[in-house]
Amino acid sequence: MKKMSIVRYKPKPECYDEFLEALQTLQNERATAVPPAAWTLKKDDEIIRVVIRDLEEFSSDVSNTNWLDTVRHLLQEFNEVDRHSIPLTGEIVEPA
């Protein structure tokens, strides 16, 4: 079973390029795999990351949480609840 994560970030305008580079470096191996398992999207002033992982890998991977702590200063808060990122994760439904 695979999971897909979509995470929205809103970099500070003066930190946009620096954050984009840090995010691409974090997931470079997944993004350049065949087939790719990570994509970066730009939408207005946000950067959106889409990643596909196996369930086992997803459960054991806490590196992204630690990584966010290292780049939090580059981001604007969305609001008091979501803070610096808006994540959404779910199981990929395979065709019947």
Residue pairs with C-beta under 8 A, 6 or more apart in sequence:
1 54
1 55
1 91
1 92
2 52
2 53
2 54
2 55
2 91
2 92
3 52
3 53
3 54
3 55
3 58
3 89
3 90
3 91
3 92
4 50
4 51
4 52
4 89
4 90
4 92
5 49
5 50
5 51
5 53
5 58
5 87
5 88
5 89
6 48
6 49
6 50
6 87
6 88
6 89
7 48
7 49
7 51
7 85
7 86
7 87
7 88
8 46
8 47
8 48
8 78
8 85
8 86
8 87
9 19
9 23
9 46
9 47
9 48
9 49
9 75
9 84
9 85
10 45
10 46
10 47
10 75
10 76
10 78
10 84
11 18
11 19
11 20
11 45
11 47
11 74
11 75
11 76
12 74
12 75
12 76
13 45
15 73
15 74
15 75
16 45
16 47
18 74
19 47
19 71
19 74
19 75
20 40
20 42
20 47
22 70
22 71
22 74
23 40
23 47
23 49
23 71
24 31
24 40
26 64
26 67
27 38
27 40
27 49
27 51
30 36
30 37
30 38
30 51
30 52
31 37
31 38
31 39
31 40
37 51
37 52
37 53
38 49
38 50
38 51
38 52
39 49
39 50
39 51
40 47
40 48
40 49
40 50
41 47
41 48
41 49
41 50
42 48
52 92
53 61
55 91
58 89
68 84
68 85
72 84
75 84
75 85
76 84
77 83
77 84
78 84
78 85
78 86
